[in-house]
Amino acid sequence: MSKKAMEVVKGIDLKRYMGRWYEIASFPSRFQPKNGINTRATYTLKDDGTVNVLNETWSDGKRGFIEGTAYKADPKSDEAKLKVKFYVPPFLPIIPVTGDYWVLYLDDDYQYALIGQPSRSYLWILCRQTHLDEEIYNQLVQKATEEGYDVSKLKKTTQTEPPPESDNAPADTKGIWWLKSIFGK
């Protein structure tokens, strides 16, 4: 059975989309530690129109992070289809890894979003706050189901109150979380 083409948000205002987003739930990924909590992304618009991406997660009391760049997949399209490029390993950035970042749903106030990509192997529910109303969460899960995702793989992300500050956290400067992720730890 072929899957229908995914509906993607059109006319996104990148300036409004910038800032911090907390991961409410996601499909587990080998790129993130299994015991990661307080996972979040911070987006900053650069002068050249690309977006600086800072992904952070805390594992065993340490902050793991990776920085990358996002850009429109097709600059002429009004669809919110972005490409995100990271260099790995993060402690010795030599290999570029590029992925799709498609905004499948975004509320009018830019407070919560559903992010996916064409293979349907990755899915994220993001929110400006550390917690999302259960009714809204269920609506986003339903939207993901309608877009052909196996939502049984969704795992809620633990977020603490207040969220940790990046500057106060001991950093995982050796990339241990990244190395562990290669082996599925």
C-alpha positions as CSV (number, residue, x, y, z in Angstrom):
1,M,0.0,0.0,0.0
2,S,1.5,3.3,-1.0
3,K,1.4,6.1,1.4
4,K,-0.2,9.4,0.5
5,A,2.0,12.5,0.1
6,M,2.4,14.3,3.4
7,E,0.8,17.6,4.0
8,V,3.4,20.3,5.0
9,V,2.8,23.7,6.4
10,K,2.9,26.5,3.8
11,G,4.0,30.1,4.4
12,I,5.9,29.6,7.6
13,D,7.3,32.8,9.1
14,L,10.8,31.7,10.0
15,K,11.4,34.7,12.3
16,R,8.4,33.7,14.4
17,Y,9.6,30.1,14.4
18,M,12.9,31.0,15.9
19,G,13.7,30.5,19.6
20,R,13.6,27.5,22.0
21,W,11.4,24.4,21.4
22,Y,11.1,21.6,23.9
23,E,10.7,18.0,22.8
24,I,7.5,16.7,24.1
25,A,7.7,13.3,22.4
26,S,9.6,11.7,19.6
27,F,10.5,8.5,17.9
28,P,13.6,7.1,19.6
29,S,16.6,7.7,17.5
30,R,20.1,6.4,17.6
31,F,21.3,10.0,17.4
32,Q,20.0,10.7,20.9
33,P,20.8,8.9,24.2
34,K,18.0,6.5,25.3
35,N,18.1,8.0,28.8
36,G,18.1,11.6,27.6
37,I,15.8,14.1,29.3
38,N,15.2,17.8,28.9
39,T,15.7,17.5,25.2
40,R,15.3,20.8,23.3
41,A,16.2,22.7,20.2
42,T,17.1,26.4,19.9
43,Y,16.8,28.0,16.5
44,T,18.5,31.3,15.5
45,L,18.0,33.0,12.2
46,K,21.3,34.0,10.6
47,D,21.9,37.0,8.3
48,D,22.2,34.8,5.2
49,G,18.7,33.3,5.8
50,T,19.9,30.0,7.2
51,V,19.1,28.9,10.7
52,N,21.6,27.9,13.4
53,V,20.3,24.8,15.2
54,L,21.4,23.9,18.7
55,N,20.1,20.5,19.9
56,E,20.6,19.7,23.6
57,T,19.8,16.8,25.8
58,W,20.8,15.8,29.3
59,S,22.0,12.3,30.1
60,D,23.5,11.1,33.4
61,G,23.6,14.7,34.6
62,K,25.6,16.0,31.7
63,R,24.6,18.2,28.8
64,G,25.1,16.7,25.3
65,F,24.7,19.0,22.4
66,I,25.2,19.3,18.7
67,E,25.0,22.4,16.4
68,G,24.0,22.5,12.8
69,T,22.4,24.5,10.1
70,A,19.0,24.4,8.6
71,Y,17.9,25.9,5.3
72,K,14.9,25.7,2.9
73,A,15.1,22.5,0.8
74,D,13.7,24.5,-2.1
75,P,14.1,28.3,-1.7
76,K,11.3,28.9,-4.3
77,S,8.7,26.8,-2.5
78,D,6.4,28.2,0.3
79,E,6.4,24.7,1.9
80,A,8.0,24.3,5.3
81,K,10.4,21.7,4.0
82,L,13.9,22.3,5.5
83,K,17.2,20.4,5.3
84,V,19.3,20.2,8.5
85,K,23.0,19.6,8.3
86,F,25.1,18.5,11.3
87,Y,28.8,17.5,11.3
88,V,29.7,14.4,13.2
89,P,31.1,13.4,15.5
90,P,30.3,16.7,17.3
91,F,33.7,16.8,19.1
92,L,35.5,16.4,15.7
93,P,33.2,17.8,13.1
94,I,34.4,16.2,9.8
95,I,31.4,14.3,8.4
96,P,28.4,16.2,7.2
97,V,25.0,14.5,7.8
98,T,22.0,16.0,6.2
99,G,18.4,15.2,7.1
100,D,14.9,16.4,6.3
101,Y,12.9,18.6,8.7
102,W,9.3,19.0,7.5
103,V,6.9,21.0,9.6
104,L,3.7,19.0,9.3
105,Y,1.6,21.1,11.7
106,L,2.1,24.5,13.4
107,D,-0.5,26.3,15.5
108,D,-1.4,29.9,14.6
109,D,0.5,31.2,17.6
110,Y,3.7,29.2,16.9
111,Q,3.5,27.5,20.3
112,Y,3.5,23.8,19.3
113,A,4.5,21.9,16.2
114,L,4.6,18.4,14.6
115,I,7.8,17.7,12.7
116,G,8.5,14.8,10.4
117,Q,10.3,13.7,7.3
118,P,9.4,11.8,4.1
119,S,10.5,8.3,5.2
120,R,8.3,8.6,8.3
121,S,11.2,7.2,10.4
122,Y,11.5,10.3,12.6
123,L,8.8,12.3,14.3
124,W,8.9,15.0,16.9
125,I,6.2,16.9,18.9
126,L,7.6,20.2,20.0
127,C,6.3,22.9,22.2
128,R,7.5,26.3,23.5
129,Q,6.7,25.2,27.0
130,T,8.1,22.1,28.8
131,H,4.6,20.5,28.9
132,L,1.8,20.3,26.4
133,D,-1.9,20.1,27.1
134,E,-3.0,16.4,26.7
135,E,-5.8,17.3,24.3
136,I,-3.4,19.1,22.0
137,Y,-0.9,16.3,22.3
138,N,-3.6,13.8,21.2
139,Q,-4.6,16.0,18.3
140,L,-1.0,16.1,17.1
141,V,-0.7,12.3,17.5
142,Q,-3.9,12.0,15.4
143,K,-2.4,14.3,12.7
144,A,0.7,12.1,12.7
145,T,-1.5,9.0,12.3
146,E,-3.3,10.6,9.3
147,E,0.1,11.4,7.7
148,G,1.0,7.7,7.8
149,Y,3.2,7.5,11.0
150,D,3.2,4.4,13.3
151,V,2.5,6.5,16.4
152,S,3.0,3.4,18.6
153,K,6.7,4.3,18.4
154,L,6.2,7.7,20.0
155,K,8.0,8.1,23.4
156,K,7.3,11.0,25.7
157,T,10.3,13.0,26.7
158,T,10.9,13.8,30.4
159,Q,11.1,17.6,31.0
160,T,11.9,18.9,34.4
161,E,10.7,22.2,36.0
162,P,12.5,24.5,35.8
163,P,14.4,23.3,32.7
164,P,18.2,23.2,33.2
165,E,20.3,26.1,32.0
166,S,22.9,25.3,29.4
167,D,25.5,27.5,31.0
168,N,25.3,25.7,34.4
169,A,25.5,22.1,33.1
170,P,28.6,20.1,32.9
171,A,29.1,19.4,29.2
172,D,29.8,16.1,27.6
173,T,32.8,17.5,25.8
174,K,34.1,14.1,24.8
175,G,31.0,13.2,22.8
176,I,30.3,10.2,25.0
177,W,26.6,10.4,24.3
178,W,27.2,10.4,20.6
179,L,29.5,7.4,20.8
180,K,27.0,5.5,22.9
181,S,24.3,6.4,20.4
182,I,26.2,4.6,17.7
183,F,25.9,1.4,19.7
184,G,22.3,2.0,20.6
185,K,22.9,2.8,24.3
